[in-house]
């Protein structure tokens, strides 16, 4: 019995149409699939930096983070906590070549469309008490055993900024207090010599110098600068967050904010660059139970009405 040619033509046509339709849907799905954004987080072995790093790791469809840590011990702690080794890189931020090598590991992948999206700077000099006491105040004398503010907060941050390719969004975690040259934090590790000259300390002013340098890189680089108040090791997502400029934040007497909330704001800056890029602002949180916990981060900066911190106030080094 001869096959029905008309029927064969119809079946063949149906198969061809189904194949084309399936292929079209596959291409459409591929085009709409989000490619995770590559983000470097320095200070990933610290407290605020690690909070941000872990938040990014928990969002693999959105972000592909690389955490920079200072040494093998910091790396091992992250490994022991379950962080994949591929997401950790040892880098000395005070060494420009070391930072450039870390950035190159992300950008030199042969895919220019999936290079470095953002660099989140969470490094900071960390003060520690010595065994000495100030005879005038009776308070312990502090020093910076792992690098003084000039080295870490100025040179180290400058190295990180300089290593970023054009178009990178740099999100910098700094501190409030920049409008006050006599801020108490500036006294930590500071020595006033008999001739009146100063060495060491001045951490807020060194941070401010790095902020000004970052802003000077625009429009080559995008920037967001967050000035948190006193950092709390308490859960995030439970407080109403407030923003302001020049060490003035209306709506609360609180001068603190949880590290977890700072990390969340930095993450949201990556999600809403049209809202956060080109902004420098202060961040505080109301006490738990006062106000409503912040969930709308897209409009968080609206209350600033376009204002940025004024770097003519205070001083830099």
N, C-alpha and C positions, 0 to 999 in steps of 0.2 A: 504494500500500500504506500503510495507516494505521500510525503508530508504536505500539509496544507501550507503553501508558500505565504499566503496572506497572514495566517496565524503566526508563522515564524517571524515575519516582518514586525508584527505588532509586539510580540514578546521581546524581540531584540531591541526595539525602540524603548520599551518600558525599562529594560535593564540599563540601557544607556542613560536614560533620564534619571533613574535612581542613582546610578554611579556618579553622574554630574552633581546631583543634589547633595549626595553624601560628601563629596569632595568639597563642594562650596561651603557646606556647614562646618567641615573640619578646618578649612582655612579661616572662616569667620571666627570660630572658637579660638584658634591660635592667635588671631589678631587682637581679640578682646582679652586674652589671658594676660594678667599683669605680671611684668617681670620684676622681681624683688629689687628694690633699690639698695645699692651698696653704700654702706655707712660705716665710717670708722669712728670708734669711741675711744678716746684716750682716757687714762685714769680708770680703766675698766676693772682694775683690782681694788679700787678704793670704794668709798661708800656711795656717793651720788653717782659717780660714773658707772659703778657696777649695777646700781638700780636701773639706770637707763639702758645699759647693755643687756640686761636680762629682759627688760620690757621689749626690746627689739628682737631678741632671740625668740620670744614667745609669739612673734608675728611673722613667721617665715614666708607667708604669701606677700607681705608688704616689704620686708626688709631683709637684707643679707648683711648682718653686722660683723665687723672685725674689731675685736677688743684689743687695745694696746695696753700692755702691762710692763712694769719696770724691770722685773727680774724673773728668774726661773721659779723662785718660791711663790710669787704671785700667780704665775701661770699654773703651777701645780695645784694651788688652792681652787682655782676655777675648774681645772680638770677633775679634781676630786668631787666637785659639786655637780658634775655631769655636763659641763660645757664642752662641746666638741673641740678637739685640738685645732681643727681647720679654722675655727673662729677666733683663735687667740694668736697674738703676735707679740714677741718681746721687742720693745723699742725704747731707747733712751731719748726722751724728748729734748734733753739738753744737748744732744748731738744731732746736728742738721742732717747728716748723711743717714743716720739711723732712721729718722722720721721719713726721709725721702724713700728709703728702701721699703718701708711699710706701705707707703702710698703706692709705690710702683707695683707691689704685689697685688694690689686691687685693680689698678688701671691698665697694667701691661698684660691684658688678657686677649688682645687681638679683636676685641669687640668694643668699638668706640661708643656704641649706643648703650652700653651697659657698664660705663666706667663709674668713677666715684661720684655719688650723688651728694653726700654730705659728710662733713667732718665735725664731730661733736667734741669740744675740748672741755674735759672735766679734770684736768691736772691742776694741782695746787701744791705749793710748799706747805708742809705740815709742821706746826710748832710742837715742841715737847719740852717739858720742864727739865731743867738741870738740877743738880743737887745744891745749887747756890740760891741764896735769898737776897733780895734787894734790901740793904740795911735801912733805907729811908722809908720804904713802904711795907716791909715785912712780907712781901709777896715773892713767890718763886721767880727766878730768872729763866726765861725761855730761850731756846735755840732751835735751829732747823737742821736736824741731823742728816736729812736726806736731800739737802740742797736749799739754799737760801732763796728768798722771794725774787731777787734780781735774776738768779739763774733759772729758776723754775717758772715763775709767773711772768717774767718778761722774755728772757732769751728762749726758754722752752716753748712758750706760747707763740712767739714769733717764728720759731722753727716750724711749728705745726701749720701756721698760716701760710708761710712761704712754700710749703710742700704741696699745697692744694692746687690742682689744675684749675684753669679758668672755668667759671660756671659753677664751682662747688659752693654749696650752702654751708657756711661755717656757723655753728651754733655754740656759743661760748658761755659757760657757766662761770660767773664772776662773783661779786658780792655787793651788797649795799654798803653805804658809808663813804662813797667816793667823793662826795661834796665836802667832806670834813677832813682836812689835812692832819688834824690832831686826833683822828679816830683811834681808840684804844688798841685796835688790832695792829696799827702801825708801830706800836711800841714793842711788840713781841720780837725779841732778838735784836733790838736796836741798841747801838752803843753811841753815846755822845762823847766825843773826845775833848780833851782840855782846850783845844783851839776852836771848839764849836762845831767842827765837822761831824757828820753822821755816817756810820757804816752799819750795814745789816738792817733787818726789819723793813718797815715801810711797805708791807705786803699789799695794802689796798692801793697805794699809789703805783706800785709796779704793775698790778693787775690793770689799773686804769690806763697805763701807758700802752699795754698790749691791746686794750679795747680800741684806743684811738688809732693804733696802727692797723687793726683789722678794718675799721671803717674807711681808712685811707685806701684800702685795696678795692673798694667799690668803684666802678661796676664790674671789675674783673671777677670778684667774688661777691656772693650774697652773704649777708651777715644777720644774725640775731644774737643779741647780748642780753642775758638774763642776770639780774642782780637779786638773788634771794636774800632774805633776812637771815636771822639766826637759824641754823639748820637743826631740825629735830629728827631723831631716829625713831619715828613713830609711823604708823600705817598711813598711806595716802588714800585719796579718794573719799575722805570723810569730812572735808572742810570746804568752806567757800573761799575761793582764792581771789585776791584783789591785786590790782596792778597800779603803778604810779610811776612818777619820774622824780629824779633829783632828791631821793631819800624822803619823799612825801607820798604816802599812800593813804587816801581818805577811806573812811568806813570801818576802821578798826584801830584799837590801841595795841594790838598784838604786834610784835616785832620779829615773829618767827614763822617758819614754814617747814613742813616735813620734807626730807630729801626725796621721798617717793613722789611727792607732788611736783617738786622741781624737775625731776626726771620726766614726769608725764608732760609737763609744759614743753620741755625740750623736744620730746617725741612729737607733740602736736605741731610744733614749729616745722617739722619735716613734712607733716601731712598738709599743712596750710601755709605754704610759703608765700602765697599772695597776701596773707594777713600778717605774717611774722617777719618776713625778710625786710631788712632796712630798719629794724626796730631795736631800740635799747631801752629796757624798762626794769622797774623794781617789782618784786614779787613777795607778797605776804599772804598769810592764811588766818582766817578767823579761828577762834577756838572751836573745838568740836561741839556741836549743838547750837552754835550761833549761826544764823543764816542757813543757806541751802548749799549742800555740797556741789561744787562746780562739775558740770558734765559737758557744757557747751563751750568747747575750747576755740571753735571757729570765731566766736564773738568776744572772747575774753579781753582782747586788746581794744575793743570798741570804745571803752570808757576813756581811753587816752586821747581820743579825738585828734589823732595824728601827731601828738606830742612825743618827743624823744628826750632822753636825758641830755642835759646841757653840759658839755665838757669844758665850757669856759668857767664853770663853777669848780671849786676845789682845786686840786693840783695833781700833776703827774710828775714822775721822776724825770 
